[in-house]
């Protein structure tokens, strides 16, 4: 007689409270993200000394995220998740205050400073997905990570509406009210953290501190390497196609409203599957979900390259969003289960730094490629990278330490 299937341990009331608190805080705090997508270019256009520098605020925001990701993870590893998220919130409040003053004083330098703070804050918020995995049992980690990312779906609707309500709050100074609103959103979003207790990692006294050589050894482990590759490629390819979509569509004769609607449906496609992605991972494992994500990203590239009708843009960007969801959440769940508690801070920081680096390279490259070579070449540019990543994940996934097992090490 075969042994009965193992029963998942129940989630305690304390774990439920911690998870709900993290989910609430992340949902409120990330409402600022779509507002910043709108504000960065518009405010830059108002204050930049030349139109060529209008996109500099969102560019320095992306760069700040790249620089801050690693130190923020180490900060959380030493002082705890809650302290780290409060620091991120403080940076967002500082950014909102500086952004509002920049418009009142017509200071482009102050606007860049504001978006530097915002970039670091958004990088901090990315660690909510790991924090959620740490307050539930191992078998529920994929579901917790997936549900935390549903906050992006709510933010896609709430953020732009808050922008509309507040952008003229300090009229006749345009947009300053929206920056000030980010301060208010952040203060509200920090409140649920008062009720959250994320367990701190305890490092045994006999355990040596991780150095560069030890970190490289960890990154070479199959599950960790797979997670880093899948996460960085998923994020990079998503940004590569998403960032220049409005430019390509307006260049092809579509209105800004249509281009904006395509981006909106792309954002919905990025986060809507999160309601069930974690359950799928729980049933079939991380490798099949990551592979599916990479295949969908490839299909999106091919669909984008096949034409420039509205249907092509809508279809490609929706498939792109779903592919990112599967690849990114799968990679996050993979990494969360592949490292021990004392390895989390440095490994997660390194992982998210590499993801931010991929996004930074792709966001800068995408504009140049689409202007110089066109949308079709841009769409095809990511396929070789996707092919290599897919082959690598398939090869690593066939190793004995199959990621569908509950124990990775």
C-alpha positions in Angstrom: 0.0 0.0 0.0 1.4 3.4 -1.0 2.0 6.0 1.7 -0.6 8.7 2.0 0.2 12.0 0.4 1.7 14.5 2.8 -0.7 17.1 4.2 0.4 20.7 4.1 0.9 22.1 7.6 -1.7 24.7 8.5 -0.9 28.4 8.5 -1.0 29.8 12.0 -3.1 32.9 13.0 0.2 34.8 13.6 1.4 33.9 10.1 -1.9 35.0 8.6 -1.7 38.3 10.4 1.9 38.9 9.2 1.1 38.0 5.7 -2.0 40.2 5.6 -0.1 43.1 7.0 2.7 42.7 4.4 0.1 42.4 1.6 -1.7 45.5 2.7 1.5 47.5 3.1 2.8 46.4 -0.3 -0.5 47.1 -2.0 -0.7 50.7 -0.7 3.0 51.5 -1.1 3.2 50.3 -4.7 0.3 52.5 -5.8 3.1 55.1 -6.3 4.8 53.0 -9.0 2.4 53.8 -11.9 2.2 57.4 -10.8 6.0 57.7 -11.2 5.8 56.2 -14.7 3.5 59.1 -15.6 5.3 61.8 -13.6 8.9 61.1 -14.5 8.6 62.0 -18.2 6.0 64.8 -17.8 7.9 66.6 -15.0 11.1 66.1 -16.9 9.6 67.7 -20.0 8.5 70.7 -17.9 11.8 71.3 -16.1 14.6 69.9 -18.3 16.9 72.5 -19.9 16.4 70.6 -23.2 13.9 68.0 -24.5 16.8 65.6 -24.9 17.0 65.4 -21.1 13.3 65.0 -20.5 13.6 61.2 -19.8 16.5 61.7 -17.4 14.4 61.5 -14.2 13.1 58.0 -14.9 16.6 57.0 -16.0 18.2 58.1 -12.8 15.4 56.4 -10.9 16.2 53.1 -12.6 19.9 53.6 -11.9 19.2 54.4 -8.2 17.3 51.1 -7.9 20.3 49.2 -9.3 22.7 50.8 -6.8 20.4 50.6 -3.8 19.2 47.0 -4.2 22.2 45.2 -2.6 22.7 47.6 0.4 19.0 47.5 1.2 19.0 43.7 1.3 22.0 43.7 3.7 20.3 46.3 5.8 17.2 44.1 6.1 19.5 41.1 6.9 21.0 43.0 9.8 18.1 44.9 11.2 15.0 43.1 9.9 12.5 43.5 7.1 10.3 46.0 8.9 13.2 48.4 9.4 14.1 48.1 5.8 10.6 48.8 4.6 10.4 51.9 6.8 13.6 53.1 5.3 12.2 52.6 1.9 9.0 54.5 2.9 11.1 57.3 4.3 12.9 57.6 0.9 9.6 57.7 -0.9 8.4 60.5 1.4 11.6 62.4 0.8 11.2 61.9 -2.9 7.6 63.1 -2.9 8.5 66.2 -0.9 11.5 67.0 -3.1 9.5 66.4 -6.3 6.8 68.8 -5.2 9.4 71.5 -4.3 11.2 70.9 -7.6 8.1 71.9 -9.5 7.3 74.9 -7.2 10.9 76.1 -7.5 11.4 75.0 -11.2 14.5 73.0 -10.2 15.5 70.2 -12.5 18.4 69.2 -10.2 16.0 68.8 -7.3 13.7 66.7 -9.5 16.5 64.3 -10.3 17.3 64.1 -6.6 13.6 63.2 -6.0 13.7 60.4 -8.5 16.9 59.0 -7.1 15.1 58.6 -3.8 12.1 57.0 -5.6 14.4 54.5 -7.3 15.8 53.3 -4.0 12.3 53.2 -2.5 10.9 51.0 -5.3 13.9 48.7 -5.1 13.1 48.3 -1.4 9.5 47.4 -2.1 10.6 44.5 -4.3 11.7 42.6 -1.1 8.0 42.3 0.0 7.8 39.2 -2.1 10.7 37.6 -0.1 9.3 38.8 3.2 5.9 37.2 2.4 7.7 33.9 1.8 9.4 34.1 5.2 6.2 34.3 7.2 4.5 31.2 5.9 5.5 27.5 5.7 7.7 26.3 2.9 4.9 24.6 0.9 2.9 27.9 0.9 5.7 30.1 -0.3 4.9 30.2 -4.0 1.3 31.1 -3.2 2.4 33.9 -0.8 4.8 35.3 -3.3 2.2 35.2 -6.1 -0.5 36.9 -4.0 1.9 39.7 -2.9 2.5 40.5 -6.6 -1.2 41.0 -7.2 -0.7 44.4 -5.6 0.6 45.5 -8.9 -2.8 44.9 -10.5 -4.5 47.1 -7.9 -1.8 49.7 -8.3 -2.4 49.8 -12.1 -5.9 51.1 -11.4 -5.4 53.1 -8.2 -2.2 54.9 -9.1 -3.3 56.7 -12.3 -6.6 57.7 -10.6 -4.8 59.2 -7.7 -2.6 61.1 -10.2 -5.7 62.5 -11.9 -7.2 63.6 -8.6 -4.1 65.3 -7.2 -2.0 66.6 -10.1 -3.6 70.1 -10.0 -3.8 70.2 -6.2 -1.3 73.1 -6.1 -2.5 74.9 -9.2 -1.2 76.8 -11.0 1.9 74.7 -10.4 1.3 71.5 -12.4 2.0 68.0 -11.1 3.3 69.1 -7.7 0.1 67.8 -6.0 0.7 64.3 -7.4 4.2 64.2 -5.9 2.8 65.4 -2.6 0.1 62.7 -2.8 2.9 60.0 -2.9 3.9 61.3 0.6 0.4 60.7 1.9 0.1 57.2 0.2 3.4 56.2 1.7 2.4 57.3 5.3 -0.8 55.2 5.0 1.1 52.3 3.5 3.6 52.2 6.4 0.8 51.7 9.0 0.2 48.0 8.5 3.9 47.3 9.2 3.3 48.2 12.8 1.4 44.9 13.2 3.9 42.7 11.2 6.6 40.5 12.7 8.9 39.0 10.2 11.3 36.4 11.8 14.9 37.5 11.8 17.5 35.1 10.4 19.8 33.8 13.2 23.3 32.9 12.1 25.0 30.2 14.3 28.1 31.5 16.1 30.2 28.7 14.5 29.0 29.7 11.0 31.6 31.9 9.2 30.5 35.1 7.5 29.9 34.8 3.8 32.6 36.3 1.7 32.9 36.8 -2.1 34.1 33.3 -2.7 31.3 31.7 -0.6 28.8 33.9 -2.5 30.0 32.7 -5.9 29.8 29.1 -4.6 26.2 29.6 -3.6 25.4 31.3 -7.0 26.8 28.3 -8.8 24.3 25.9 -7.1 21.8 24.7 -9.7 18.6 26.0 -8.1 20.1 29.4 -7.3 21.7 29.8 -10.7 18.4 28.9 -12.4 16.5 31.4 -10.3 19.0 34.2 -11.0 19.0 33.6 -14.8 15.2 33.2 -15.0 14.5 36.3 -13.0 17.0 38.6 -14.8 16.0 37.4 -18.3 12.3 37.7 -17.5 12.7 41.2 -16.2 15.1 42.3 -18.9 13.0 41.1 -21.9 9.8 42.5 -20.4 11.4 46.0 -20.1 13.1 45.7 -23.5 9.7 45.4 -25.2 7.5 47.4 -22.8 9.6 50.6 -22.5 9.6 51.7 -26.2 6.0 50.5 -27.0 4.5 54.0 -26.7 7.3 55.5 -28.9 6.8 52.8 -31.5 3.0 53.1 -31.5 2.9 56.9 -31.8 5.6 56.6 -34.5 3.3 54.2 -36.4 0.5 56.7 -36.2 -1.5 55.5 -33.2 -2.7 58.1 -30.6 -1.2 58.4 -27.2 -4.6 57.2 -25.8 -4.3 53.9 -27.7 -0.7 53.5 -26.7 -1.6 54.1 -23.1 -4.3 51.5 -23.3 -2.0 48.9 -24.6 0.4 49.6 -21.7 -2.5 49.4 -19.3 -3.5 45.9 -20.5 0.1 44.9 -20.4 0.3 45.8 -16.7 -3.0 44.0 -16.0 -1.5 40.9 -17.8 1.6 41.2 -15.6 -0.2 40.9 -12.3 -3.6 39.4 -12.9 -2.2 35.8 -13.2 -0.7 36.2 -9.8 -4.0 35.1 -8.3 -3.3 31.5 -9.5 0.4 31.4 -10.4 1.4 30.3 -6.9 -1.2 27.5 -6.9 0.2 26.3 -10.2 3.7 26.3 -8.9 2.5 24.4 -5.8 1.0 21.7 -8.0 3.6 21.3 -10.8 6.8 22.8 -9.4 8.9 25.9 -10.3 10.8 24.6 -13.4 7.7 24.0 -15.6 6.3 27.4 -14.7 9.6 29.2 -15.4 9.9 27.3 -18.7 6.3 28.3 -19.6 7.2 31.9 -18.8 10.2 31.9 -21.1 8.3 30.3 -23.9 5.5 33.0 -23.6 8.2 35.7 -23.6 9.5 34.2 -26.9 6.0 34.0 -28.3 5.5 37.7 -27.4 8.7 38.7 -29.3 7.6 36.7 -32.4 4.1 38.2 -32.3 5.5 41.7 -31.9 7.8 41.2 -34.9 5.0 39.8 -37.1 3.2 43.1 -37.6 2.4 46.6 -36.3 -1.4 46.5 -36.2 -3.2 47.4 -33.0 -4.0 43.7 -32.5 -0.3 42.9 -32.8 0.6 45.4 -30.1 -2.2 44.4 -27.8 -1.5 40.7 -28.2 2.3 41.0 -27.9 2.1 43.1 -24.8 -0.5 41.0 -23.1 1.4 37.8 -23.8 4.6 39.6 -22.6 2.9 40.4 -19.3 1.8 36.8 -18.7 5.2 35.5 -19.6 6.9 37.9 -17.2 4.5 36.8 -14.4 5.3 33.1 -14.8 9.0 33.6 -15.2 9.5 36.2 -12.5 7.3 34.5 -9.8 8.7 31.1 -10.6 12.2 32.4 -10.3 11.4 34.2 -7.0 9.8 31.0 -5.5 12.8 29.0 -6.7 15.3 31.3 -5.0 13.2 31.6 -1.8 13.5 27.8 -1.3 17.1 27.4 -2.5 18.9 29.4 0.1 19.1 29.0 3.9 18.1 31.8 6.3 21.6 33.0 6.9 22.2 33.2 3.1 19.1 35.2 2.3 20.3 38.8 2.7 23.4 38.6 0.5 22.0 36.2 -2.1 18.6 38.0 -2.5 20.5 41.3 -2.7 22.8 39.9 -5.4 19.8 38.4 -7.3 17.9 41.7 -7.3 21.0 43.7 -8.2 21.4 41.5 -11.3 17.7 41.8 -12.1 18.0 45.6 -11.8 21.2 45.6 -13.9 19.4 43.6 -16.7 16.4 46.1 -16.5 18.8 49.1 -16.7 20.7 47.8 -19.7 17.5 46.9 -21.5 15.7 50.2 -20.8 18.6 52.2 -22.1 19.2 49.8 -25.1 15.5 49.6 -26.1 15.1 53.3 -27.1 18.3 53.3 -29.1 17.4 50.1 -30.9 13.8 51.1 -31.8 15.0 54.5 -33.1 17.9 53.2 -35.0 16.7 49.9 -36.3 12.9 49.8 -35.8 10.3 47.9 -33.8 10.7 44.6 -35.7 14.5 44.3 -34.9 13.9 45.3 -31.3 11.2 42.6 -31.0 13.6 39.9 -32.4 16.7 41.2 -30.4 15.7 39.3 -27.2 15.1 35.9 -28.8 18.8 34.7 -28.7 18.9 35.5 -25.0 15.6 33.7 -24.3 16.8 30.7 -26.2 20.0 30.4 -24.2 18.1 31.0 -20.9 15.5 28.4 -21.8 18.2 25.8 -22.7 20.1 26.5 -19.5 17.0 26.1 -17.3 16.0 22.9 -19.0 19.5 21.4 -18.6 19.8 22.5 -14.9 16.3 21.3 -14.3 17.2 17.8 -15.4 19.9 17.5 -12.6 19.2 15.2 -9.7 18.4 18.1 -7.4 15.0 18.5 -9.1 13.3 21.7 -8.1 10.0 20.1 -7.8 11.2 18.5 -4.5 10.5 20.2 -1.3 14.2 20.2 -0.3 16.8 21.7 -2.5 20.0 21.2 -0.5 
